[in-house]
Amino acid sequence: MECLCCKAQMRRGTAPFSIDRNGYRVSWDNIPAWVCAQCGEVLFEAREVDLIQEALVSLDRETATLVSQSSR
């Protein structure tokens, strides 16, 4: 796969992913990804993006439940 930024070749590896969301930060250390050895650009495939989104939706749901229970 060719890097979209620098046109060098990308290789399969892993990369971290973090997001600030609704008052909390979520981080994963080793998500499978395409990584450019030259510029460091990272691309996640659709499968990994879908899994991250599913995890975030679940975490949002659980966090909302926790917050609503603690405010009673």
mmCIF file of the N, C-alpha and C atoms, coordinates in Angstrom:
data_MODEL
# 
_entry.id   MODEL 
# 
loop_
_atom_site.group_PDB 
_atom_site.id 
_atom_site.type_symbol 
_atom_site.label_atom_id 
_atom_site.label_alt_id 
_atom_site.label_comp_id 
_atom_site.label_asym_id 
_atom_site.label_entity_id 
_atom_site.label_seq_id 
_atom_site.pdbx_PDB_ins_code 
_atom_site.Cartn_x 
_atom_site.Cartn_y 
_atom_site.Cartn_z 
_atom_site.occupancy 
_atom_site.B_iso_or_equiv 
_atom_site.pdbx_formal_charge 
_atom_site.auth_seq_id 
_atom_site.auth_comp_id 
_atom_site.auth_asym_id 
_atom_site.auth_atom_id 
_atom_site.pdbx_PDB_model_num 
ATOM 1   N N  . MET A 1 1  ? 0.851   -1.176 0.000  1.00 0.00 ? 1  MET A N  1 
ATOM 2   C CA . MET A 1 1  ? 0.000   0.000  0.000  1.00 0.00 ? 1  MET A CA 1 
ATOM 3   C C  . MET A 1 1  ? 0.895   1.236  0.000  1.00 0.00 ? 1  MET A C  1 
ATOM 4   N N  . GLU A 1 2  ? 0.488   2.234  -0.748 1.00 0.00 ? 2  GLU A N  1 
ATOM 5   C CA . GLU A 1 2  ? 1.253   3.473  -0.845 1.00 0.00 ? 2  GLU A CA 1 
ATOM 6   C C  . GLU A 1 2  ? 0.710   4.512  0.129  1.00 0.00 ? 2  GLU A C  1 
ATOM 7   N N  . CYS A 1 3  ? 1.608   5.190  0.830  1.00 0.00 ? 3  CYS A N  1 
ATOM 8   C CA . CYS A 1 3  ? 1.231   6.237  1.781  1.00 0.00 ? 3  CYS A CA 1 
ATOM 9   C C  . CYS A 1 3  ? 0.566   7.397  1.044  1.00 0.00 ? 3  CYS A C  1 
ATOM 10  N N  . LEU A 1 4  ? -0.531  7.874  1.577  1.00 0.00 ? 4  LEU A N  1 
ATOM 11  C CA . LEU A 1 4  ? -1.246  8.990  0.968  1.00 0.00 ? 4  LEU A CA 1 
ATOM 12  C C  . LEU A 1 4  ? -0.507  10.311 1.139  1.00 0.00 ? 4  LEU A C  1 
ATOM 13  N N  . CYS A 1 5  ? 0.363   10.384 2.151  1.00 0.00 ? 5  CYS A N  1 
ATOM 14  C CA . CYS A 1 5  ? 1.070   11.639 2.431  1.00 0.00 ? 5  CYS A CA 1 
ATOM 15  C C  . CYS A 1 5  ? 2.375   11.783 1.660  1.00 0.00 ? 5  CYS A C  1 
ATOM 16  N N  . CYS A 1 6  ? 3.212   10.725 1.696  1.00 0.00 ? 6  CYS A N  1 
ATOM 17  C CA . CYS A 1 6  ? 4.557   10.854 1.120  1.00 0.00 ? 6  CYS A CA 1 
ATOM 18  C C  . CYS A 1 6  ? 4.833   9.879  -0.024 1.00 0.00 ? 6  CYS A C  1 
ATOM 19  N N  . LYS A 1 7  ? 3.886   9.009  -0.323 1.00 0.00 ? 7  LYS A N  1 
ATOM 20  C CA . LYS A 1 7  ? 3.976   8.033  -1.420 1.00 0.00 ? 7  LYS A CA 1 
ATOM 21  C C  . LYS A 1 7  ? 4.954   6.882  -1.166 1.00 0.00 ? 7  LYS A C  1 
ATOM 22  N N  . ALA A 1 8  ? 5.529   6.792  0.036  1.00 0.00 ? 8  ALA A N  1 
ATOM 23  C CA . ALA A 1 8  ? 6.387   5.649  0.381  1.00 0.00 ? 8  ALA A CA 1 
ATOM 24  C C  . ALA A 1 8  ? 5.494   4.428  0.624  1.00 0.00 ? 8  ALA A C  1 
ATOM 25  N N  . GLN A 1 9  ? 6.101   3.274  0.743  1.00 0.00 ? 9  GLN A N  1 
ATOM 26  C CA . GLN A 1 9  ? 5.344   2.049  0.996  1.00 0.00 ? 9  GLN A CA 1 
ATOM 27  C C  . GLN A 1 9  ? 4.958   1.952  2.475  1.00 0.00 ? 9  GLN A C  1 
ATOM 28  N N  . MET A 1 10 ? 3.734   1.512  2.714  1.00 0.00 ? 10 MET A N  1 
ATOM 29  C CA . MET A 1 10 ? 3.255   1.288  4.078  1.00 0.00 ? 10 MET A CA 1 
ATOM 30  C C  . MET A 1 10 ? 3.357   -0.201 4.371  1.00 0.00 ? 10 MET A C  1 
ATOM 31  N N  . ARG A 1 11 ? 3.543   -0.506 5.638  1.00 0.00 ? 11 ARG A N  1 
ATOM 32  C CA . ARG A 1 11 ? 3.647   -1.902 6.065  1.00 0.00 ? 11 ARG A CA 1 
ATOM 33  C C  . ARG A 1 11 ? 2.643   -2.162 7.171  1.00 0.00 ? 11 ARG A C  1 
ATOM 34  N N  . ARG A 1 12 ? 2.229   -3.442 7.257  1.00 0.00 ? 12 ARG A N  1 
ATOM 35  C CA . ARG A 1 12 ? 1.331   -3.834 8.349  1.00 0.00 ? 12 ARG A CA 1 
ATOM 36  C C  . ARG A 1 12 ? 2.107   -3.772 9.651  1.00 0.00 ? 12 ARG A C  1 
ATOM 37  N N  . GLY A 1 13 ? 1.452   -3.264 10.660 1.00 0.00 ? 13 GLY A N  1 
ATOM 38  C CA . GLY A 1 13 ? 2.041   -3.170 11.989 1.00 0.00 ? 13 GLY A CA 1 
ATOM 39  C C  . GLY A 1 13 ? 0.936   -2.862 12.976 1.00 0.00 ? 13 GLY A C  1 
ATOM 40  N N  . THR A 1 14 ? 1.279   -2.151 14.018 1.00 0.00 ? 14 THR A N  1 
ATOM 41  C CA . THR A 1 14 ? 0.289   -1.700 14.988 1.00 0.00 ? 14 THR A CA 1 
ATOM 42  C C  . THR A 1 14 ? 0.549   -0.235 15.303 1.00 0.00 ? 14 THR A C  1 
ATOM 43  N N  . ALA A 1 15 ? -0.478  0.422  15.795 1.00 0.00 ? 15 ALA A N  1 
ATOM 44  C CA . ALA A 1 15 ? -0.359  1.832  16.152 1.00 0.00 ? 15 ALA A CA 1 
ATOM 45  C C  . ALA A 1 15 ? -1.286  2.123  17.323 1.00 0.00 ? 15 ALA A C  1 
ATOM 46  N N  . PRO A 1 16 ? -0.941  3.123  18.119 1.00 0.00 ? 16 PRO A N  1 
ATOM 47  C CA . PRO A 1 16 ? -1.838  3.527  19.197 1.00 0.00 ? 16 PRO A CA 1 
ATOM 48  C C  . PRO A 1 16 ? -3.007  4.343  18.641 1.00 0.00 ? 16 PRO A C  1 
ATOM 49  N N  . PHE A 1 17 ? -4.086  4.373  19.396 1.00 0.00 ? 17 PHE A N  1 
ATOM 50  C CA . PHE A 1 17 ? -5.238  5.199  19.042 1.00 0.00 ? 17 PHE A CA 1 
ATOM 51  C C  . PHE A 1 17 ? -5.807  5.762  20.329 1.00 0.00 ? 17 PHE A C  1 
ATOM 52  N N  . SER A 1 18 ? -6.024  7.067  20.375 1.00 0.00 ? 18 SER A N  1 
ATOM 53  C CA . SER A 1 18 ? -6.611  7.732  21.542 1.00 0.00 ? 18 SER A CA 1 
ATOM 54  C C  . SER A 1 18 ? -7.678  8.704  21.073 1.00 0.00 ? 18 SER A C  1 
ATOM 55  N N  . ILE A 1 19 ? -8.680  8.877  21.924 1.00 0.00 ? 19 ILE A N  1 
ATOM 56  C CA . ILE A 1 19 ? -9.740  9.836  21.618 1.00 0.00 ? 19 ILE A CA 1 
ATOM 57  C C  . ILE A 1 19 ? -10.277 10.402 22.929 1.00 0.00 ? 19 ILE A C  1 
ATOM 58  N N  . ASP A 1 20 ? -10.516 11.716 22.941 1.00 0.00 ? 20 ASP A N  1 
ATOM 59  C CA . ASP A 1 20 ? -11.192 12.364 24.062 1.00 0.00 ? 20 ASP A CA 1 
ATOM 60  C C  . ASP A 1 20 ? -12.667 12.391 23.714 1.00 0.00 ? 20 ASP A C  1 
ATOM 61  N N  . ARG A 1 21 ? -13.475 11.901 24.659 1.00 0.00 ? 21 ARG A N  1 
ATOM 62  C CA . ARG A 1 21 ? -14.879 11.696 24.326 1.00 0.00 ? 21 ARG A CA 1 
ATOM 63  C C  . ARG A 1 21 ? -15.754 11.887 25.559 1.00 0.00 ? 21 ARG A C  1 
ATOM 64  N N  . ASN A 1 22 ? -16.683 12.828 25.499 1.00 0.00 ? 22 ASN A N  1 
ATOM 65  C CA . ASN A 1 22 ? -17.691 13.007 26.547 1.00 0.00 ? 22 ASN A CA 1 
ATOM 66  C C  . ASN A 1 22 ? -17.099 13.058 27.953 1.00 0.00 ? 22 ASN A C  1 
ATOM 67  N N  . GLY A 1 23 ? -15.976 13.745 28.108 1.00 0.00 ? 23 GLY A N  1 
ATOM 68  C CA . GLY A 1 23 ? -15.388 13.909 29.435 1.00 0.00 ? 23 GLY A CA 1 
ATOM 69  C C  . GLY A 1 23 ? -14.416 12.828 29.856 1.00 0.00 ? 23 GLY A C  1 
ATOM 70  N N  . TYR A 1 24 ? -14.087 11.915 28.997 1.00 0.00 ? 24 TYR A N  1 
ATOM 71  C CA . TYR A 1 24 ? -13.086 10.897 29.327 1.00 0.00 ? 24 TYR A CA 1 
ATOM 72  C C  . TYR A 1 24 ? -12.196 10.644 28.120 1.00 0.00 ? 24 TYR A C  1 
ATOM 73  N N  . ARG A 1 25 ? -11.051 10.016 28.384 1.00 0.00 ? 25 ARG A N  1 
ATOM 74  C CA . ARG A 1 25 ? -10.088 9.694  27.320 1.00 0.00 ? 25 ARG A CA 1 
ATOM 75  C C  . ARG A 1 25 ? -9.986  8.184  27.196 1.00 0.00 ? 25 ARG A C  1 
ATOM 76  N N  . VAL A 1 26 ? -10.047 7.702  25.954 1.00 0.00 ? 26 VAL A N  1 
ATOM 77  C CA . VAL A 1 26 ? -9.925  6.276  25.672 1.00 0.00 ? 26 VAL A CA 1 
ATOM 78  C C  . VAL A 1 26 ? -8.653  6.079  24.849 1.00 0.00 ? 26 VAL A C  1 
ATOM 79  N N  . SER A 1 27 ? -7.837  5.098  25.246 1.00 0.00 ? 27 SER A N  1 
ATOM 80  C CA . SER A 1 27 ? -6.589  4.819  24.526 1.00 0.00 ? 27 SER A CA 1 
ATOM 81  C C  . SER A 1 27 ? -6.407  3.326  24.341 1.00 0.00 ? 27 SER A C  1 
ATOM 82  N N  . TRP A 1 28 ? -5.968  2.957  23.157 1.00 0.00 ? 28 TRP A N  1 
ATOM 83  C CA . TRP A 1 28 ? -5.539  1.590  22.871 1.00 0.00 ? 28 TRP A CA 1 
ATOM 84  C C  . TRP A 1 28 ? -4.100  1.684  22.388 1.00 0.00 ? 28 TRP A C  1 
ATOM 85  N N  . ASP A 1 29 ? -3.279  0.702  22.740 1.00 0.00 ? 29 ASP A N  1 
ATOM 86  C CA . ASP A 1 29 ? -1.857  0.758  22.398 1.00 0.00 ? 29 ASP A CA 1 
ATOM 87  C C  . ASP A 1 29 ? -1.495  0.082  21.082 1.00 0.00 ? 29 ASP A C  1 
ATOM 88  N N  . ASN A 1 30 ? -2.109  -1.018 20.745 1.00 0.00 ? 30 ASN A N  1 
ATOM 89  C CA . ASN A 1 30 ? -1.656  -1.834 19.616 1.00 0.00 ? 30 ASN A CA 1 
ATOM 90  C C  . ASN A 1 30 ? -2.780  -2.225 18.667 1.00 0.00 ? 30 ASN A C  1 
ATOM 91  N N  . ILE A 1 31 ? -3.334  -1.259 17.974 1.00 0.00 ? 31 ILE A N  1 
ATOM 92  C CA . ILE A 1 31 ? -4.383  -1.529 16.993 1.00 0.00 ? 31 ILE A CA 1 
ATOM 93  C C  . ILE A 1 31 ? -3.708  -1.914 15.665 1.00 0.00 ? 31 ILE A C  1 
ATOM 94  N N  . PRO A 1 32 ? -4.112  -3.029 15.047 1.00 0.00 ? 32 PRO A N  1 
ATOM 95  C CA . PRO A 1 32 ? -3.541  -3.373 13.740 1.00 0.00 ? 32 PRO A CA 1 
ATOM 96  C C  . PRO A 1 32 ? -3.766  -2.226 12.743 1.00 0.00 ? 32 PRO A C  1 
ATOM 97  N N  . ALA A 1 33 ? -2.726  -1.903 11.980 1.00 0.00 ? 33 ALA A N  1 
ATOM 98  C CA . ALA A 1 33 ? -2.802  -0.752 11.081 1.00 0.00 ? 33 ALA A CA 1 
ATOM 99  C C  . ALA A 1 33 ? -1.763  -0.864 9.977  1.00 0.00 ? 33 ALA A C  1 
ATOM 100 N N  . TRP A 1 34 ? -1.912  -0.004 8.984  1.00 0.00 ? 34 TRP A N  1 
ATOM 101 C CA . TRP A 1 34 ? -0.876  0.220  7.983  1.00 0.00 ? 34 TRP A CA 1 
ATOM 102 C C  . TRP A 1 34 ? -0.073  1.413  8.479  1.00 0.00 ? 34 TRP A C  1 
ATOM 103 N N  . VAL A 1 35 ? 1.249   1.270  8.526  1.00 0.00 ? 35 VAL A N  1 
ATOM 104 C CA . VAL A 1 35 ? 2.116   2.323  9.054  1.00 0.00 ? 35 VAL A CA 1 
ATOM 105 C C  . VAL A 1 35 ? 3.194   2.650  8.021  1.00 0.00 ? 35 VAL A C  1 
ATOM 106 N N  . CYS A 1 36 ? 3.378   3.931  7.754  1.00 0.00 ? 36 CYS A N  1 
ATOM 107 C CA . CYS A 1 36 ? 4.412   4.363  6.823  1.00 0.00 ? 36 CYS A CA 1 
ATOM 108 C C  . CYS A 1 36 ? 5.743   4.458  7.562  1.00 0.00 ? 36 CYS A C  1 
ATOM 109 N N  . ALA A 1 37 ? 6.740   3.739  7.063  1.00 0.00 ? 37 ALA A N  1 
ATOM 110 C CA . ALA A 1 37 ? 8.065   3.757  7.687  1.00 0.00 ? 37 ALA A CA 1 
ATOM 111 C C  . ALA A 1 37 ? 8.769   5.091  7.469  1.00 0.00 ? 37 ALA A C  1 
ATOM 112 N N  . GLN A 1 38 ? 8.365   5.818  6.440  1.00 0.00 ? 38 GLN A N  1 
ATOM 113 C CA . GLN A 1 38 ? 9.041   7.082  6.136  1.00 0.00 ? 38 GLN A CA 1 
ATOM 114 C C  . GLN A 1 38 ? 8.477   8.259  6.938  1.00 0.00 ? 38 GLN A C  1 
ATOM 115 N N  . CYS A 1 39 ? 7.166   8.471  6.897  1.00 0.00 ? 39 CYS A N  1 
ATOM 116 C CA . CYS A 1 39 ? 6.593   9.656  7.560  1.00 0.00 ? 39 CYS A CA 1 
ATOM 117 C C  . CYS A 1 39 ? 5.778   9.334  8.809  1.00 0.00 ? 39 CYS A C  1 
ATOM 118 N N  . GLY A 1 40 ? 5.481   8.044  9.044  1.00 0.00 ? 40 GLY A N  1 
ATOM 119 C CA . GLY A 1 40 ? 4.744   7.657  10.242 1.00 0.00 ? 40 GLY A CA 1 
ATOM 120 C C  . GLY A 1 40 ? 3.233   7.714  10.117 1.00 0.00 ? 40 GLY A C  1 
ATOM 121 N N  . GLU A 1 41 ? 2.733   8.064  8.945  1.00 0.00 ? 41 GLU A N  1 
ATOM 122 C CA . GLU A 1 41 ? 1.279   8.094  8.728  1.00 0.00 ? 41 GLU A CA 1 
ATOM 123 C C  . GLU A 1 41 ? 0.683   6.729  9.072  1.00 0.00 ? 41 GLU A C  1 
ATOM 124 N N  . VAL A 1 42 ? -0.494  6.750  9.691  1.00 0.00 ? 42 VAL A N  1 
ATOM 125 C CA . VAL A 1 42 ? -1.169  5.521  10.114 1.00 0.00 ? 42 VAL A CA 1 
ATOM 126 C C  . VAL A 1 42 ? -2.540  5.457  9.451  1.00 0.00 ? 42 VAL A C  1 
ATOM 127 N N  . LEU A 1 43 ? -2.872  4.282  8.915  1.00 0.00 ? 43 LEU A N  1 
ATOM 128 C CA . LEU A 1 43 ? -4.200  4.037  8.355  1.00 0.00 ? 43 LEU A CA 1 
ATOM 129 C C  . LEU A 1 43 ? -4.776  2.778  8.987  1.00 0.00 ? 43 LEU A C  1 
ATOM 130 N N  . PHE A 1 44 ? -5.995  2.896  9.502  1.00 0.00 ? 44 PHE A N  1 
ATOM 131 C CA . PHE A 1 44 ? -6.692  1.742  10.049 1.00 0.00 ? 44 PHE A CA 1 
ATOM 132 C C  . PHE A 1 44 ? -7.655  1.223  8.993  1.00 0.00 ? 44 PHE A C  1 
ATOM 133 N N  . GLU A 1 45 ? -7.775  -0.094 8.894  1.00 0.00 ? 45 GLU A N  1 
ATOM 134 C CA . GLU A 1 45 ? -8.730  -0.681 7.957  1.00 0.00 ? 45 GLU A CA 1 
ATOM 135 C C  . GLU A 1 45 ? -10.139 -0.595 8.540  1.00 0.00 ? 45 GLU A C  1 
ATOM 136 N N  . ALA A 1 46 ? -11.129 -0.782 7.673  1.00 0.00 ? 46 ALA A N  1 
ATOM 137 C CA . ALA A 1 46 ? -12.532 -0.643 8.067  1.00 0.00 ? 46 ALA A CA 1 
ATOM 138 C C  . ALA A 1 46 ? -12.890 -1.546 9.244  1.00 0.00 ? 46 ALA A C  1 
ATOM 139 N N  . ARG A 1 47 ? -12.365 -2.749 9.279  1.00 0.00 ? 47 ARG A N  1 
ATOM 140 C CA . ARG A 1 47 ? -12.683 -3.684 10.366 1.00 0.00 ? 47 ARG A CA 1 
ATOM 141 C C  . ARG A 1 47 ? -12.275 -3.097 11.715 1.00 0.00 ? 47 ARG A C  1 
ATOM 142 N N  . GLU A 1 48 ? -11.059 -2.550 11.793 1.00 0.00 ? 48 GLU A N  1 
ATOM 143 C CA . GLU A 1 48 ? -10.588 -1.968 13.051 1.00 0.00 ? 48 GLU A CA 1 
ATOM 144 C C  . GLU A 1 48 ? -11.392 -0.723 13.417 1.00 0.00 ? 48 GLU A C  1 
ATOM 145 N N  . VAL A 1 49 ? -11.719 0.092  12.420 1.00 0.00 ? 49 VAL A N  1 
ATOM 146 C CA . VAL A 1 49 ? -12.525 1.287  12.682 1.00 0.00 ? 49 VAL A CA 1 
ATOM 147 C C  . VAL A 1 49 ? -13.896 0.884  13.223 1.00 0.00 ? 49 VAL A C  1 
ATOM 148 N N  . ASP A 1 50 ? -14.507 -0.128 12.634 1.00 0.00 ? 50 ASP A N  1 
ATOM 149 C CA . ASP A 1 50 ? -15.810 -0.609 13.108 1.00 0.00 ? 50 ASP A CA 1 
ATOM 150 C C  . ASP A 1 50 ? -15.726 -1.100 14.548 1.00 0.00 ? 50 ASP A C  1 
ATOM 151 N N  . LEU A 1 51 ? -14.679 -1.858 14.878 1.00 0.00 ? 51 LEU A N  1 
ATOM 152 C CA . LEU A 1 51 ? -14.516 -2.365 16.244 1.00 0.00 ? 51 LEU A CA 1 
ATOM 153 C C  . LEU A 1 51 ? -14.302 -1.229 17.240 1.00 0.00 ? 51 LEU A C  1 
ATOM 154 N N  . ILE A 1 52 ? -13.526 -0.230 16.860 1.00 0.00 ? 52 ILE A N  1 
ATOM 155 C CA . ILE A 1 52 ? -13.316 0.932  17.732 1.00 0.00 ? 52 ILE A CA 1 
ATOM 156 C C  . ILE A 1 52 ? -14.644 1.646  17.957 1.00 0.00 ? 52 ILE A C  1 
ATOM 157 N N  . GLN A 1 53 ? -15.408 1.865  16.892 1.00 0.00 ? 53 GLN A N  1 
ATOM 158 C CA . GLN A 1 53 ? -16.697 2.550  17.021 1.00 0.00 ? 53 GLN A CA 1 
ATOM 159 C C  . GLN A 1 53 ? -17.666 1.767  17.899 1.00 0.00 ? 53 GLN A C  1 
ATOM 160 N N  . GLU A 1 54 ? -17.706 0.456  17.741 1.00 0.00 ? 54 GLU A N  1 
ATOM 161 C CA . GLU A 1 54 ? -18.579 -0.374 18.580 1.00 0.00 ? 54 GLU A CA 1 
ATOM 162 C C  . GLU A 1 54 ? -18.170 -0.268 20.045 1.00 0.00 ? 54 GLU A C  1 
ATOM 163 N N  . ALA A 1 55 ? -16.878 -0.295 20.317 1.00 0.00 ? 55 ALA A N  1 
ATOM 164 C CA . ALA A 1 55 ? -16.394 -0.179 21.695 1.00 0.00 ? 55 ALA A CA 1 
ATOM 165 C C  . ALA A 1 55 ? -16.761 1.179  22.282 1.00 0.00 ? 55 ALA A C  1 
ATOM 166 N N  . LEU A 1 56 ? -16.648 2.239  21.494 1.00 0.00 ? 56 LEU A N  1 
ATOM 167 C CA . LEU A 1 56 ? -16.977 3.576  21.987 1.00 0.00 ? 56 LEU A CA 1 
ATOM 168 C C  . LEU A 1 56 ? -18.469 3.727  22.265 1.00 0.00 ? 56 LEU A C  1 
ATOM 169 N N  . VAL A 1 57 ? -19.312 3.179  21.405 1.00 0.00 ? 57 VAL A N  1 
ATOM 170 C CA . VAL A 1 57 ? -20.761 3.234  21.632 1.00 0.00 ? 57 VAL A CA 1 
ATOM 171 C C  . VAL A 1 57 ? -21.106 2.495  22.921 1.00 0.00 ? 57 VAL A C  1 
ATOM 172 N N  . SER A 1 58 ? -20.523 1.327  23.118 1.00 0.00 ? 58 SER A N  1 
ATOM 173 C CA . SER A 1 58 ? -20.761 0.555  24.331 1.00 0.00 ? 58 SER A CA 1 
ATOM 174 C C  . SER A 1 58 ? -20.279 1.316  25.564 1.00 0.00 ? 58 SER A C  1 
ATOM 175 N N  . LEU A 1 59 ? -19.107 1.911  25.470 1.00 0.00 ? 59 LEU A N  1 
ATOM 176 C CA . LEU A 1 59 ? -18.566 2.676  26.593 1.00 0.00 ? 59 LEU A CA 1 
ATOM 177 C C  . LEU A 1 59 ? -19.422 3.902  26.892 1.00 0.00 ? 59 LEU A C  1 
ATOM 178 N N  . ASP A 1 60 ? -19.912 4.579  25.857 1.00 0.00 ? 60 ASP A N  1 
ATOM 179 C CA . ASP A 1 60 ? -20.818 5.715  26.057 1.00 0.00 ? 60 ASP A CA 1 
ATOM 180 C C  . ASP A 1 60 ? -22.068 5.279  26.812 1.00 0.00 ? 60 ASP A C  1 
ATOM 181 N N  . ARG A 1 61 ? -22.618 4.142  26.417 1.00 0.00 ? 61 ARG A N  1 
ATOM 182 C CA . ARG A 1 61 ? -23.828 3.619  27.056 1.00 0.00 ? 61 ARG A CA 1 
ATOM 183 C C  . ARG A 1 61 ? -23.568 3.318  28.530 1.00 0.00 ? 61 ARG A C  1 
ATOM 184 N N  . GLU A 1 62 ? -22.461 2.626  28.804 1.00 0.00 ? 62 GLU A N  1 
ATOM 185 C CA . GLU A 1 62 ? -22.123 2.264  30.184 1.00 0.00 ? 62 GLU A CA 1 
ATOM 186 C C  . GLU A 1 62 ? -21.816 3.501  31.025 1.00 0.00 ? 62 GLU A C  1 
ATOM 187 N N  . THR A 1 63 ? -21.151 4.478  30.436 1.00 0.00 ? 63 THR A N  1 
ATOM 188 C CA . THR A 1 63 ? -20.832 5.707  31.158 1.00 0.00 ? 63 THR A CA 1 
ATOM 189 C C  . THR A 1 63 ? -22.105 6.471  31.490 1.00 0.00 ? 63 THR A C  1 
ATOM 190 N N  . ALA A 1 64 ? -23.039 6.542  30.557 1.00 0.00 ? 64 ALA A N  1 
ATOM 191 C CA . ALA A 1 64 ? -24.308 7.223  30.803 1.00 0.00 ? 64 ALA A CA 1 
ATOM 192 C C  . ALA A 1 64 ? -25.070 6.543  31.933 1.00 0.00 ? 64 ALA A C  1 
ATOM 193 N N  . THR A 1 65 ? -25.050 5.220  31.963 1.00 0.00 ? 65 THR A N  1 
ATOM 194 C CA . THR A 1 65 ? -25.704 4.470  33.037 1.00 0.00 ? 65 THR A CA 1 
ATOM 195 C C  . THR A 1 65 ? -25.045 4.771  34.372 1.00 0.00 ? 65 THR A C  1 
ATOM 196 N N  . LEU A 1 66 ? -23.730 4.773  34.403 1.00 0.00 ? 66 LEU A N  1 
ATOM 197 C CA . LEU A 1 66 ? -22.987 5.047  35.632 1.00 0.00 ? 66 LEU A CA 1 
ATOM 198 C C  . LEU A 1 66 ? -23.276 6.454  36.143 1.00 0.00 ? 66 LEU A C  1 
ATOM 199 N N  . VAL A 1 67 ? -23.280 7.430  35.250 1.00 0.00 ? 67 VAL A N  1 
ATOM 200 C CA . VAL A 1 67 ? -23.534 8.815  35.638 1.00 0.00 ? 67 VAL A CA 1 
ATOM 201 C C  . VAL A 1 67 ? -24.955 8.971  36.157 1.00 0.00 ? 67 VAL A C  1 
ATOM 202 N N  . SER A 1 68 ? -25.928 8.352  35.489 1.00 0.00 ? 68 SER A N  1 
ATOM 203 C CA . SER A 1 68 ? -27.321 8.488  35.928 1.00 0.00 ? 68 SER A CA 1 
ATOM 204 C C  . SER A 1 68 ? -27.541 7.815  37.280 1.00 0.00 ? 68 SER A C  1 
ATOM 205 N N  . GLN A 1 69 ? -26.850 6.708  37.545 1.00 0.00 ? 69 GLN A N  1 
ATOM 206 C CA . GLN A 1 69 ? -26.979 6.032  38.836 1.00 0.00 ? 69 GLN A CA 1 
ATOM 207 C C  . GLN A 1 69 ? -26.331 6.836  39.951 1.00 0.00 ? 69 GLN A C  1 
ATOM 208 N N  . SER A 1 70 ? -25.229 7.508  39.666 1.00 0.00 ? 70 SER A N  1 
ATOM 209 C CA . SER A 1 70 ? -24.531 8.258  40.707 1.00 0.00 ? 70 SER A CA 1 
ATOM 210 C C  . SER A 1 70 ? -25.221 9.574  41.032 1.00 0.00 ? 70 SER A C  1 
ATOM 211 N N  . SER A 1 71 ? -26.113 10.052 40.153 1.00 0.00 ? 71 SER A N  1 
ATOM 212 C CA . SER A 1 71 ? -26.797 11.322 40.405 1.00 0.00 ? 71 SER A CA 1 
ATOM 213 C C  . SER A 1 71 ? -28.141 11.132 41.107 1.00 0.00 ? 71 SER A C  1 
ATOM 214 N N  . ARG A 1 72 ? -28.459 9.908  41.461 1.00 0.00 ? 72 ARG A N  1 
ATOM 215 C CA . ARG A 1 72 ? -29.742 9.647  42.148 1.00 0.00 ? 72 ARG A CA 1 
ATOM 216 C C  . ARG A 1 72 ? -29.659 9.987  43.604 1.00 0.00 ? 72 ARG A C  1 
# 
